[in-house]
Structures are given as C-alpha cells and as structure tokens.
Amino acid sequence: MKAILTRSYACAPEGHTVLKFEAGSVLEGRAAELALADGAAVEANAMPVLETKIEPPTETKKRGRPRKEA
C-alpha cells in the first residue's frame, strides 16, 4: 500500500522509533496505513489524474518571396 502525505506527519511504524515525514512524501507499508488511519494522507492510487488537452499546431503561412511563374 502506498500513501501520499497531505501534511507533515510523525509516527512510529516499528513501535519504538518515531519517524518524521514532510508533506508530499510517499509512504509505504505500516507507515502508510498509520497515516491513512490518522487522516494525514491519501492513497497514492486515489489521486486524480489530470488530463491535458493536446492541440495540433496551427497552419503557418508560407514565408519568403513568391516564385516567378513562367
């Protein structure tokens, strides 16, 4: 399980050593479960995917001097 922190968070995933994490960190395993339970994180796969619109380039005008016609 992976989780992304929404705020700074401190926990003891191993039970004896407190670890501090900054907002935006990606947590895995027990630390992720604890952060999700405390409401300090969201699941990594639950994040919305932002879509970007791809527009084709506009047609460009011909440059330069026109050619002579015979």
mmCIF file of the N, C-alpha and C atoms, coordinates in Angstrom:
data_MODEL
# 
_entry.id   MODEL 
# 
loop_
_atom_site.group_PDB 
_atom_site.id 
_atom_site.type_symbol 
_atom_site.label_atom_id 
_atom_site.label_alt_id 
_atom_site.label_comp_id 
_atom_site.label_asym_id 
_atom_site.label_entity_id 
_atom_site.label_seq_id 
_atom_site.pdbx_PDB_ins_code 
_atom_site.Cartn_x 
_atom_site.Cartn_y 
_atom_site.Cartn_z 
_atom_site.occupancy 
_atom_site.B_iso_or_equiv 
_atom_site.pdbx_formal_charge 
_atom_site.auth_seq_id 
_atom_site.auth_comp_id 
_atom_site.auth_asym_id 
_atom_site.auth_atom_id 
_atom_site.pdbx_PDB_model_num 
ATOM 1   N N  . MET A 1 1  ? 0.851  -1.174 0.000   1.00 0.00 ? 1  MET A N  1 
ATOM 2   C CA . MET A 1 1  ? 0.000  0.000  0.000   1.00 0.00 ? 1  MET A CA 1 
ATOM 3   C C  . MET A 1 1  ? 0.897  1.237  0.000   1.00 0.00 ? 1  MET A C  1 
ATOM 4   N N  . LYS A 1 2  ? 0.507  2.214  -0.803  1.00 0.00 ? 2  LYS A N  1 
ATOM 5   C CA . LYS A 1 2  ? 1.243  3.475  -0.854  1.00 0.00 ? 2  LYS A CA 1 
ATOM 6   C C  . LYS A 1 2  ? 0.300  4.610  -0.491  1.00 0.00 ? 2  LYS A C  1 
ATOM 7   N N  . ALA A 1 3  ? 0.851  5.623  0.168   1.00 0.00 ? 3  ALA A N  1 
ATOM 8   C CA . ALA A 1 3  ? 0.072  6.798  0.536   1.00 0.00 ? 3  ALA A CA 1 
ATOM 9   C C  . ALA A 1 3  ? 0.924  8.042  0.354   1.00 0.00 ? 3  ALA A C  1 
ATOM 10  N N  . ILE A 1 4  ? 0.264  9.149  0.006   1.00 0.00 ? 4  ILE A N  1 
ATOM 11  C CA . ILE A 1 4  ? 0.949  10.426 -0.158  1.00 0.00 ? 4  ILE A CA 1 
ATOM 12  C C  . ILE A 1 4  ? 0.467  11.351 0.948   1.00 0.00 ? 4  ILE A C  1 
ATOM 13  N N  . LEU A 1 5  ? 1.409  11.907 1.710   1.00 0.00 ? 5  LEU A N  1 
ATOM 14  C CA . LEU A 1 5  ? 1.062  12.772 2.845   1.00 0.00 ? 5  LEU A CA 1 
ATOM 15  C C  . LEU A 1 5  ? 0.523  14.112 2.384   1.00 0.00 ? 5  LEU A C  1 
ATOM 16  N N  . THR A 1 6  ? -0.517 14.584 3.063   1.00 0.00 ? 6  THR A N  1 
ATOM 17  C CA . THR A 1 6  ? -1.086 15.892 2.769   1.00 0.00 ? 6  THR A CA 1 
ATOM 18  C C  . THR A 1 6  ? -0.583 16.949 3.744   1.00 0.00 ? 6  THR A C  1 
ATOM 19  N N  . ARG A 1 7  ? 0.060  16.505 4.818   1.00 0.00 ? 7  ARG A N  1 
ATOM 20  C CA . ARG A 1 7  ? 0.642  17.418 5.802   1.00 0.00 ? 7  ARG A CA 1 
ATOM 21  C C  . ARG A 1 7  ? 1.810  16.710 6.471   1.00 0.00 ? 7  ARG A C  1 
ATOM 22  N N  . SER A 1 8  ? 2.607  17.439 7.243   1.00 0.00 ? 8  SER A N  1 
ATOM 23  C CA . SER A 1 8  ? 3.713  16.815 7.971   1.00 0.00 ? 8  SER A CA 1 
ATOM 24  C C  . SER A 1 8  ? 3.148  15.798 8.951   1.00 0.00 ? 8  SER A C  1 
ATOM 25  N N  . TYR A 1 9  ? 3.897  14.712 9.169   1.00 0.00 ? 9  TYR A N  1 
ATOM 26  C CA . TYR A 1 9  ? 3.367  13.620 9.974   1.00 0.00 ? 9  TYR A CA 1 
ATOM 27  C C  . TYR A 1 9  ? 4.504  12.915 10.705  1.00 0.00 ? 9  TYR A C  1 
ATOM 28  N N  . ALA A 1 10 ? 4.258  12.502 11.936  1.00 0.00 ? 10 ALA A N  1 
ATOM 29  C CA . ALA A 1 10 ? 5.222  11.742 12.723  1.00 0.00 ? 10 ALA A CA 1 
ATOM 30  C C  . ALA A 1 10 ? 4.527  10.496 13.256  1.00 0.00 ? 10 ALA A C  1 
ATOM 31  N N  . CYS A 1 11 ? 5.206  9.342  13.132  1.00 0.00 ? 11 CYS A N  1 
ATOM 32  C CA . CYS A 1 11 ? 4.639  8.095  13.625  1.00 0.00 ? 11 CYS A CA 1 
ATOM 33  C C  . CYS A 1 11 ? 5.767  7.138  13.983  1.00 0.00 ? 11 CYS A C  1 
ATOM 34  N N  . ALA A 1 12 ? 5.396  6.031  14.610  1.00 0.00 ? 12 ALA A N  1 
ATOM 35  C CA . ALA A 1 12 ? 6.358  5.001  14.977  1.00 0.00 ? 12 ALA A CA 1 
ATOM 36  C C  . ALA A 1 12 ? 5.918  3.688  14.338  1.00 0.00 ? 12 ALA A C  1 
ATOM 37  N N  . PRO A 1 13 ? 6.234  3.487  13.064  1.00 0.00 ? 13 PRO A N  1 
ATOM 38  C CA . PRO A 1 13 ? 5.763  2.279  12.384  1.00 0.00 ? 13 PRO A CA 1 
ATOM 39  C C  . PRO A 1 13 ? 6.365  0.982  12.931  1.00 0.00 ? 13 PRO A C  1 
ATOM 40  N N  . GLU A 1 14 ? 7.550  1.055  13.517  1.00 0.00 ? 14 GLU A N  1 
ATOM 41  C CA . GLU A 1 14 ? 8.180  -0.140 14.080  1.00 0.00 ? 14 GLU A CA 1 
ATOM 42  C C  . GLU A 1 14 ? 7.851  -0.300 15.555  1.00 0.00 ? 14 GLU A C  1 
ATOM 43  N N  . GLY A 1 15 ? 7.194  0.692  16.139  1.00 0.00 ? 15 GLY A N  1 
ATOM 44  C CA . GLY A 1 15 ? 6.758  0.581  17.525  1.00 0.00 ? 15 GLY A CA 1 
ATOM 45  C C  . GLY A 1 15 ? 7.646  1.271  18.542  1.00 0.00 ? 15 GLY A C  1 
ATOM 46  N N  . HIS A 1 16 ? 8.885  1.599  18.210  1.00 0.00 ? 16 HIS A N  1 
ATOM 47  C CA . HIS A 1 16 ? 9.764  2.201  19.212  1.00 0.00 ? 16 HIS A CA 1 
ATOM 48  C C  . HIS A 1 16 ? 10.475 3.457  18.728  1.00 0.00 ? 16 HIS A C  1 
ATOM 49  N N  . THR A 1 17 ? 10.652 3.649  17.458  1.00 0.00 ? 17 THR A N  1 
ATOM 50  C CA . THR A 1 17 ? 11.356 4.812  16.930  1.00 0.00 ? 17 THR A CA 1 
ATOM 51  C C  . THR A 1 17 ? 10.379 5.701  16.169  1.00 0.00 ? 17 THR A C  1 
ATOM 52  N N  . VAL A 1 18 ? 10.295 6.975  16.603  1.00 0.00 ? 18 VAL A N  1 
ATOM 53  C CA . VAL A 1 18 ? 9.392  7.913  15.932  1.00 0.00 ? 18 VAL A CA 1 
ATOM 54  C C  . VAL A 1 18 ? 10.088 8.479  14.707  1.00 0.00 ? 18 VAL A C  1 
ATOM 55  N N  . LEU A 1 19 ? 9.410  8.392  13.582  1.00 0.00 ? 19 LEU A N  1 
ATOM 56  C CA . LEU A 1 19 ? 9.928  8.931  12.324  1.00 0.00 ? 19 LEU A CA 1 
ATOM 57  C C  . LEU A 1 19 ? 9.078  10.117 11.915  1.00 0.00 ? 19 LEU A C  1 
ATOM 58  N N  . LYS A 1 20 ? 9.727  11.156 11.371  1.00 0.00 ? 20 LYS A N  1 
ATOM 59  C CA . LYS A 1 20 ? 9.018  12.354 10.916  1.00 0.00 ? 20 LYS A CA 1 
ATOM 60  C C  . LYS A 1 20 ? 9.074  12.407 9.393   1.00 0.00 ? 20 LYS A C  1 
ATOM 61  N N  . PHE A 1 21 ? 7.925  12.738 8.785   1.00 0.00 ? 21 PHE A N  1 
ATOM 62  C CA . PHE A 1 21 ? 7.817  12.820 7.343   1.00 0.00 ? 21 PHE A CA 1 
ATOM 63  C C  . PHE A 1 21 ? 7.257  14.180 6.961   1.00 0.00 ? 21 PHE A C  1 
ATOM 64  N N  . GLU A 1 22 ? 7.724  14.724 5.842   1.00 0.00 ? 22 GLU A N  1 
ATOM 65  C CA . GLU A 1 22 ? 7.253  16.012 5.340   1.00 0.00 ? 22 GLU A CA 1 
ATOM 66  C C  . GLU A 1 22 ? 6.040  15.814 4.439   1.00 0.00 ? 22 GLU A C  1 
ATOM 67  N N  . ALA A 1 23 ? 5.262  16.868 4.263   1.00 0.00 ? 23 ALA A N  1 
ATOM 68  C CA . ALA A 1 23 ? 4.099  16.814 3.381   1.00 0.00 ? 23 ALA A CA 1 
ATOM 69  C C  . ALA A 1 23 ? 4.552  16.510 1.958   1.00 0.00 ? 23 ALA A C  1 
ATOM 70  N N  . GLY A 1 24 ? 3.804  15.669 1.258   1.00 0.00 ? 24 GLY A N  1 
ATOM 71  C CA . GLY A 1 24 ? 4.132  15.296 -0.107  1.00 0.00 ? 24 GLY A CA 1 
ATOM 72  C C  . GLY A 1 24 ? 4.977  14.046 -0.213  1.00 0.00 ? 24 GLY A C  1 
ATOM 73  N N  . SER A 1 25 ? 5.438  13.511 0.919   1.00 0.00 ? 25 SER A N  1 
ATOM 74  C CA . SER A 1 25 ? 6.238  12.290 0.897   1.00 0.00 ? 25 SER A CA 1 
ATOM 75  C C  . SER A 1 25 ? 5.367  11.092 0.553   1.00 0.00 ? 25 SER A C  1 
ATOM 76  N N  . VAL A 1 26 ? 5.961  10.109 -0.085  1.00 0.00 ? 26 VAL A N  1 
ATOM 77  C CA . VAL A 1 26 ? 5.255  8.871  -0.404  1.00 0.00 ? 26 VAL A CA 1 
ATOM 78  C C  . VAL A 1 26 ? 5.657  7.835  0.638   1.00 0.00 ? 26 VAL A C  1 
ATOM 79  N N  . LEU A 1 27 ? 4.661  7.283  1.326   1.00 0.00 ? 27 LEU A N  1 
ATOM 80  C CA . LEU A 1 27 ? 4.912  6.280  2.362   1.00 0.00 ? 27 LEU A CA 1 
ATOM 81  C C  . LEU A 1 27 ? 4.449  4.921  1.881   1.00 0.00 ? 27 LEU A C  1 
ATOM 82  N N  . GLU A 1 28 ? 5.100  3.876  2.396   1.00 0.00 ? 28 GLU A N  1 
ATOM 83  C CA . GLU A 1 28 ? 4.715  2.507  2.065   1.00 0.00 ? 28 GLU A CA 1 
ATOM 84  C C  . GLU A 1 28 ? 4.588  1.697  3.340   1.00 0.00 ? 28 GLU A C  1 
ATOM 85  N N  . GLY A 1 29 ? 3.831  0.621  3.273   1.00 0.00 ? 29 GLY A N  1 
ATOM 86  C CA . GLY A 1 29 ? 3.731  -0.329 4.372   1.00 0.00 ? 29 GLY A CA 1 
ATOM 87  C C  . GLY A 1 29 ? 2.973  0.195  5.579   1.00 0.00 ? 29 GLY A C  1 
ATOM 88  N N  . ARG A 1 30 ? 3.507  -0.130 6.760   1.00 0.00 ? 30 ARG A N  1 
ATOM 89  C CA . ARG A 1 30 ? 2.838  0.216  8.022   1.00 0.00 ? 30 ARG A CA 1 
ATOM 90  C C  . ARG A 1 30 ? 2.718  1.725  8.213   1.00 0.00 ? 30 ARG A C  1 
ATOM 91  N N  . ALA A 1 31 ? 3.737  2.477  7.819   1.00 0.00 ? 31 ALA A N  1 
ATOM 92  C CA . ALA A 1 31 ? 3.690  3.935  7.958   1.00 0.00 ? 31 ALA A CA 1 
ATOM 93  C C  . ALA A 1 31 ? 2.546  4.503  7.115   1.00 0.00 ? 31 ALA A C  1 
ATOM 94  N N  . ALA A 1 32 ? 2.310  3.947  5.934   1.00 0.00 ? 32 ALA A N  1 
ATOM 95  C CA . ALA A 1 32 ? 1.207  4.402  5.086   1.00 0.00 ? 32 ALA A CA 1 
ATOM 96  C C  . ALA A 1 32 ? -0.132 4.084  5.737   1.00 0.00 ? 32 ALA A C  1 
ATOM 97  N N  . GLU A 1 33 ? -0.262 2.908  6.322   1.00 0.00 ? 33 GLU A N  1 
ATOM 98  C CA . GLU A 1 33 ? -1.506 2.529  6.994   1.00 0.00 ? 33 GLU A CA 1 
ATOM 99  C C  . GLU A 1 33 ? -1.809 3.462  8.170   1.00 0.00 ? 33 GLU A C  1 
ATOM 100 N N  . LEU A 1 34 ? -0.782 3.793  8.943   1.00 0.00 ? 34 LEU A N  1 
ATOM 101 C CA . LEU A 1 34 ? -0.976 4.686  10.089  1.00 0.00 ? 34 LEU A CA 1 
ATOM 102 C C  . LEU A 1 34 ? -1.375 6.088  9.635   1.00 0.00 ? 34 LEU A C  1 
ATOM 103 N N  . ALA A 1 35 ? -0.731 6.591  8.593   1.00 0.00 ? 35 ALA A N  1 
ATOM 104 C CA . ALA A 1 35 ? -1.035 7.929  8.097   1.00 0.00 ? 35 ALA A CA 1 
ATOM 105 C C  . ALA A 1 35 ? -2.456 7.990  7.534   1.00 0.00 ? 35 ALA A C  1 
ATOM 106 N N  . LEU A 1 36 ? -2.886 6.946  6.840   1.00 0.00 ? 36 LEU A N  1 
ATOM 107 C CA . LEU A 1 36 ? -4.248 6.901  6.319   1.00 0.00 ? 36 LEU A CA 1 
ATOM 108 C C  . LEU A 1 36 ? -5.268 6.863  7.455   1.00 0.00 ? 36 LEU A C  1 
ATOM 109 N N  . ALA A 1 37 ? -4.977 6.084  8.500   1.00 0.00 ? 37 ALA A N  1 
ATOM 110 C CA . ALA A 1 37 ? -5.883 5.969  9.641   1.00 0.00 ? 37 ALA A CA 1 
ATOM 111 C C  . ALA A 1 37 ? -6.014 7.297  10.390  1.00 0.00 ? 37 ALA A C  1 
ATOM 112 N N  . ASP A 1 38 ? -4.937 8.071  10.441  1.00 0.00 ? 38 ASP A N  1 
ATOM 113 C CA . ASP A 1 38 ? -4.958 9.365  11.134  1.00 0.00 ? 38 ASP A CA 1 
ATOM 114 C C  . ASP A 1 38 ? -5.463 10.497 10.250  1.00 0.00 ? 38 ASP A C  1 
ATOM 115 N N  . GLY A 1 39 ? -5.695 10.227 8.977   1.00 0.00 ? 39 GLY A N  1 
ATOM 116 C CA . GLY A 1 39 ? -6.201 11.253 8.067   1.00 0.00 ? 39 GLY A CA 1 
ATOM 117 C C  . GLY A 1 39 ? -5.140 12.222 7.585   1.00 0.00 ? 39 GLY A C  1 
ATOM 118 N N  . ALA A 1 40 ? -3.875 11.818 7.672   1.00 0.00 ? 40 ALA A N  1 
ATOM 119 C CA . ALA A 1 40 ? -2.783 12.691 7.239   1.00 0.00 ? 40 ALA A CA 1 
ATOM 120 C C  . ALA A 1 40 ? -2.339 12.399 5.809   1.00 0.00 ? 40 ALA A C  1 
ATOM 121 N N  . ALA A 1 41 ? -2.982 11.420 5.160   1.00 0.00 ? 41 ALA A N  1 
ATOM 122 C CA . ALA A 1 41 ? -2.547 11.032 3.824   1.00 0.00 ? 41 ALA A CA 1 
ATOM 123 C C  . ALA A 1 41 ? -3.734 10.550 3.004   1.00 0.00 ? 41 ALA A C  1 
ATOM 124 N N  . VAL A 1 42 ? -3.505 10.460 1.700   1.00 0.00 ? 42 VAL A N  1 
ATOM 125 C CA . VAL A 1 42 ? -4.477 9.878  0.775   1.00 0.00 ? 42 VAL A CA 1 
ATOM 126 C C  . VAL A 1 42 ? -3.776 8.739  0.051   1.00 0.00 ? 42 VAL A C  1 
ATOM 127 N N  . GLU A 1 43 ? -4.557 7.765  -0.397  1.00 0.00 ? 43 GLU A N  1 
ATOM 128 C CA . GLU A 1 43 ? -3.966 6.644  -1.119  1.00 0.00 ? 43 GLU A CA 1 
ATOM 129 C C  . GLU A 1 43 ? -3.348 7.133  -2.417  1.00 0.00 ? 43 GLU A C  1 
ATOM 130 N N  . ALA A 1 44 ? -2.214 6.577  -2.779  1.00 0.00 ? 44 ALA A N  1 
ATOM 131 C CA . ALA A 1 44 ? -1.491 7.027  -3.972  1.00 0.00 ? 44 ALA A CA 1 
ATOM 132 C C  . ALA A 1 44 ? -2.299 6.761  -5.235  1.00 0.00 ? 44 ALA A C  1 
ATOM 133 N N  . ASN A 1 45 ? -3.023 5.658  -5.297  1.00 0.00 ? 45 ASN A N  1 
ATOM 134 C CA . ASN A 1 45 ? -3.784 5.361  -6.499  1.00 0.00 ? 45 ASN A CA 1 
ATOM 135 C C  . ASN A 1 45 ? -5.144 6.061  -6.495  1.00 0.00 ? 45 ASN A C  1 
ATOM 136 N N  . ALA A 1 46 ? -5.494 6.775  -5.427  1.00 0.00 ? 46 ALA A N  1 
ATOM 137 C CA . ALA A 1 46 ? -6.754 7.507  -5.369  1.00 0.00 ? 46 ALA A CA 1 
ATOM 138 C C  . ALA A 1 46 ? -6.594 8.954  -5.837  1.00 0.00 ? 46 ALA A C  1 
ATOM 139 N N  . MET A 1 47 ? -5.365 9.351  -6.153  1.00 0.00 ? 47 MET A N  1 
ATOM 140 C CA . MET A 1 47 ? -5.127 10.712 -6.615  1.00 0.00 ? 47 MET A CA 1 
ATOM 141 C C  . MET A 1 47 ? -5.739 10.883 -8.010  1.00 0.00 ? 47 MET A C  1 
ATOM 142 N N  . PRO A 1 48 ? -6.419 12.005 -8.262  1.00 0.00 ? 48 PRO A N  1 
ATOM 143 C CA . PRO A 1 48 ? -6.991 12.206 -9.592  1.00 0.00 ? 48 PRO A CA 1 
ATOM 144 C C  . PRO A 1 48 ? -5.896 12.428 -10.636 1.00 0.00 ? 48 PRO A C  1 
ATOM 145 N N  . VAL A 1 49 ? -6.120 11.898 -11.810 1.00 0.00 ? 49 VAL A N  1 
ATOM 146 C CA . VAL A 1 49 ? -5.164 12.067 -12.909 1.00 0.00 ? 49 VAL A CA 1 
ATOM 147 C C  . VAL A 1 49 ? -5.601 13.294 -13.699 1.00 0.00 ? 49 VAL A C  1 
ATOM 148 N N  . LEU A 1 50 ? -4.705 14.249 -13.802 1.00 0.00 ? 50 LEU A N  1 
ATOM 149 C CA . LEU A 1 50 ? -5.013 15.466 -14.535 1.00 0.00 ? 50 LEU A CA 1 
ATOM 150 C C  . LEU A 1 50 ? -4.760 15.233 -16.018 1.00 0.00 ? 50 LEU A C  1 
ATOM 151 N N  . GLU A 1 51 ? -5.776 15.514 -16.820 1.00 0.00 ? 51 GLU A N  1 
ATOM 152 C CA . GLU A 1 51 ? -5.635 15.320 -18.256 1.00 0.00 ? 51 GLU A CA 1 
ATOM 153 C C  . GLU A 1 51 ? -5.306 16.652 -18.908 1.00 0.00 ? 51 GLU A C  1 
ATOM 154 N N  . THR A 1 52 ? -4.452 16.589 -19.901 1.00 0.00 ? 52 THR A N  1 
ATOM 155 C CA . THR A 1 52 ? -4.095 17.795 -20.635 1.00 0.00 ? 52 THR A CA 1 
ATOM 156 C C  . THR A 1 52 ? -4.586 17.659 -22.060 1.00 0.00 ? 52 THR A C  1 
ATOM 157 N N  . LYS A 1 53 ? -5.095 18.740 -22.580 1.00 0.00 ? 53 LYS A N  1 
ATOM 158 C CA . LYS A 1 53 ? -5.611 18.729 -23.938 1.00 0.00 ? 53 LYS A CA 1 
ATOM 159 C C  . LYS A 1 53 ? -4.457 19.026 -24.887 1.00 0.00 ? 53 LYS A C  1 
ATOM 160 N N  . ILE A 1 54 ? -4.283 18.174 -25.880 1.00 0.00 ? 54 ILE A N  1 
ATOM 161 C CA . ILE A 1 54 ? -3.225 18.362 -26.864 1.00 0.00 ? 54 ILE A CA 1 
ATOM 162 C C  . ILE A 1 54 ? -3.865 18.923 -28.127 1.00 0.00 ? 54 ILE A C  1 
ATOM 163 N N  . GLU A 1 55 ? -3.427 20.107 -28.507 1.00 0.00 ? 55 GLU A N  1 
ATOM 164 C CA . GLU A 1 55 ? -3.961 20.757 -29.693 1.00 0.00 ? 55 GLU A CA 1 
ATOM 165 C C  . GLU A 1 55 ? -2.935 20.675 -30.818 1.00 0.00 ? 55 GLU A C  1 
ATOM 166 N N  . PRO A 1 56 ? -3.380 20.362 -32.039 1.00 0.00 ? 56 PRO A N  1 
ATOM 167 C CA . PRO A 1 56 ? -2.425 20.329 -33.151 1.00 0.00 ? 56 PRO A CA 1 
ATOM 168 C C  . PRO A 1 56 ? -1.951 21.742 -33.472 1.00 0.00 ? 56 PRO A C  1 
ATOM 169 N N  . PRO A 1 57 ? -0.750 21.879 -33.976 1.00 0.00 ? 57 PRO A N  1 
ATOM 170 C CA . PRO A 1 57 ? -0.256 23.225 -34.307 1.00 0.00 ? 57 PRO A CA 1 
ATOM 171 C C  . PRO A 1 57 ? -1.081 23.840 -35.437 1.00 0.00 ? 57 PRO A C  1 
ATOM 172 N N  . THR A 1 58 ? -1.228 25.144 -35.384 1.00 0.00 ? 58 THR A N  1 
ATOM 173 C CA . THR A 1 58 ? -1.975 25.824 -36.434 1.00 0.00 ? 58 THR A CA 1 
ATOM 174 C C  . THR A 1 58 ? -1.136 25.880 -37.701 1.00 0.00 ? 58 THR A C  1 
ATOM 175 N N  . GLU A 1 59 ? -1.798 25.976 -38.833 1.00 0.00 ? 59 GLU A N  1 
ATOM 176 C CA . GLU A 1 59 ? -1.078 26.027 -40.103 1.00 0.00 ? 59 GLU A CA 1 
ATOM 177 C C  . GLU A 1 59 ? -0.356 27.364 -40.212 1.00 0.00 ? 59 GLU A C  1 
ATOM 178 N N  . THR A 1 60 ? 0.840  27.313 -40.729 1.00 0.00 ? 60 THR A N  1 
ATOM 179 C CA . THR A 1 60 ? 1.630  28.536 -40.870 1.00 0.00 ? 60 THR A CA 1 
ATOM 180 C C  . THR A 1 60 ? 1.587  29.003 -42.317 1.00 0.00 ? 60 THR A C  1 
ATOM 181 N N  . LYS A 1 61 ? 1.729  30.278 -42.498 1.00 0.00 ? 61 LYS A N  1 
ATOM 182 C CA . LYS A 1 61 ? 1.750  30.852 -43.838 1.00 0.00 ? 61 LYS A CA 1 
ATOM 183 C C  . LYS A 1 61 ? 3.122  30.634 -44.448 1.00 0.00 ? 61 LYS A C  1 
ATOM 184 N N  . LYS A 1 62 ? 3.160  30.560 -45.771 1.00 0.00 ? 62 LYS A N  1 
ATOM 185 C CA . LYS A 1 62 ? 4.436  30.416 -46.448 1.00 0.00 ? 62 LYS A CA 1 
ATOM 186 C C  . LYS A 1 62 ? 5.217  31.711 -46.286 1.00 0.00 ? 62 LYS A C  1 
ATOM 187 N N  . ARG A 1 63 ? 6.490  31.575 -46.057 1.00 0.00 ? 63 ARG A N  1 
ATOM 188 C CA . ARG A 1 63 ? 7.331  32.753 -45.884 1.00 0.00 ? 63 ARG A CA 1 
ATOM 189 C C  . ARG A 1 63 ? 8.201  32.952 -47.106 1.00 0.00 ? 63 ARG A C  1 
ATOM 190 N N  . GLY A 1 64 ? 8.685  34.139 -47.215 1.00 0.00 ? 64 GLY A N  1 
ATOM 191 C CA . GLY A 1 64 ? 9.621  34.427 -48.284 1.00 0.00 ? 64 GLY A CA 1 
ATOM 192 C C  . GLY A 1 64 ? 8.932  35.028 -49.500 1.00 0.00 ? 64 GLY A C  1 
ATOM 193 N N  . ARG A 1 65 ? 9.723  35.280 -50.478 1.00 0.00 ? 65 ARG A N  1 
ATOM 194 C CA . ARG A 1 65 ? 9.259  35.915 -51.713 1.00 0.00 ? 65 ARG A CA 1 
ATOM 195 C C  . ARG A 1 65 ? 8.586  34.869 -52.608 1.00 0.00 ? 65 ARG A C  1 
ATOM 196 N N  . PRO A 1 66 ? 7.456  35.227 -53.214 1.00 0.00 ? 66 PRO A N  1 
ATOM 197 C CA . PRO A 1 66 ? 6.807  34.253 -54.092 1.00 0.00 ? 66 PRO A CA 1 
ATOM 198 C C  . PRO A 1 66 ? 7.634  33.991 -55.343 1.00 0.00 ? 66 PRO A C  1 
ATOM 199 N N  . ARG A 1 67 ? 7.542  32.773 -55.862 1.00 0.00 ? 67 ARG A N  1 
ATOM 200 C CA . ARG A 1 67 ? 8.311  32.392 -57.043 1.00 0.00 ? 67 ARG A CA 1 
ATOM 201 C C  . ARG A 1 67 ? 7.678  32.987 -58.297 1.00 0.00 ? 67 ARG A C  1 
ATOM 202 N N  . LYS A 1 68 ? 8.528  33.252 -59.286 1.00 0.00 ? 68 LYS A N  1 
ATOM 203 C CA . LYS A 1 68 ? 8.040  33.763 -60.566 1.00 0.00 ? 68 LYS A CA 1 
ATOM 204 C C  . LYS A 1 68 ? 7.373  32.635 -61.332 1.00 0.00 ? 68 LYS A C  1 
ATOM 205 N N  . GLU A 1 69 ? 6.321  32.967 -61.986 1.00 0.00 ? 69 GLU A N  1 
ATOM 206 C CA . GLU A 1 69 ? 5.678  31.982 -62.828 1.00 0.00 ? 69 GLU A CA 1 
ATOM 207 C C  . GLU A 1 69 ? 6.058  32.274 -64.279 1.00 0.00 ? 69 GLU A C  1 
ATOM 208 N N  . ALA A 1 70 ? 6.390  31.282 -65.037 1.00 0.00 ? 70 ALA A N  1 
ATOM 209 C CA . ALA A 1 70 ? 6.863  31.481 -66.414 1.00 0.00 ? 70 ALA A CA 1 
ATOM 210 C C  . ALA A 1 70 ? 5.730  31.580 -67.390 1.00 0.00 ? 70 ALA A C  1 
# 
